[in-house]
Amino acid sequence: MKPIKLTEEELNQLNTVQGRRQAVKNELSDIGFLRLKLKRKEDKVEDFNNETIQIEVEIAKNLEDKYGRGSVDIESGTFTPIT
């Protein structure tokens, strides 16, 4: 059988679809890269939060060892013992 020549409009339509498919692939690739960056950022924030919690626990223990149980008012800089 002899090949049939497509019209310019048909070729343009096919090229448009092909271009759109490539755009989808590119976007999906970008999304994957962004997910990886987001995961790394989440891991860093989680590590920072865990360090903050550890510091907070240490400070609370030091204050309790020094002053006993009570509450701290950071704004006034005072400690109120629990009676």
C-alpha atoms as one frame of an Amber mdcrd trajectory, in Angstrom:
protein
   0.000   0.000   0.000   1.099   3.487  -0.766   1.416   5.896   2.206  -1.128
   8.711   2.338   0.161  12.206   2.905  -1.439  13.934   5.896  -2.682  17.464
   5.571  -0.822  20.339   7.150  -3.722  20.841   9.568  -3.599  17.180  10.644
   0.168  17.405  11.165  -0.297  20.608  13.171  -2.904  18.903  15.360  -0.619
  15.922  15.943   2.329  18.203  16.692   0.166  20.169  19.150  -0.801  16.976
  20.968   2.817  15.834  20.994   3.891  19.200  22.420   1.209  19.036  25.091
   2.293  15.514  26.074   5.888  16.746  26.404   4.675  19.654  28.538   2.872
  17.184  30.821   6.031  15.085  31.138   8.078  18.188  31.966   5.583  19.343
  34.575   5.476  15.896  36.191   9.257  15.896  36.311   9.232  19.343  37.942
   6.633  18.192  40.469   8.795  15.201  41.380  11.781  17.485  41.921   9.696
  19.865  44.046   8.414  16.936  46.134  12.004  15.896  46.801  12.917  19.450
  47.843   9.814  19.660  50.029  10.654  16.340  51.700  14.168  17.566  52.461
  12.749  20.792  53.891  10.227  18.860  55.992  13.052  16.679  57.330  15.061
  19.783  58.290  12.064  21.359  60.031  11.375  18.103  61.874  15.010  17.953
  63.031  14.846  21.607  64.131  11.609  20.939  66.024  13.098  17.885  67.751
  16.147  19.926  68.789  13.849  22.682  70.096  11.874  20.167  72.154  15.107
  18.738  73.567  16.339  22.225  74.530  12.971  23.016  76.117  13.041  19.804
  78.180  16.592  20.533  79.358  15.717  24.091  80.377  12.604  22.922  82.227
  14.632  20.276  84.081  17.340  22.784  85.023  14.757  25.276  86.303  12.921
  22.571  88.241  16.193  21.339  89.774  17.061  24.892  90.788  13.664  26.297
  91.857  11.371  23.274  92.245   8.050  22.835  90.482   6.308  25.959  89.322
   5.587  28.194  86.394   7.627  30.779  84.555   6.374  34.090  83.211   8.849
  34.926  80.462   7.493  38.470  80.016   8.062  39.438  83.652  11.040  37.137
  84.126   9.540  35.569  87.230   9.139  32.068  88.609   6.121  31.180  90.731
   6.476  28.010  92.813   3.570  25.588  93.028   2.390  25.282  96.615
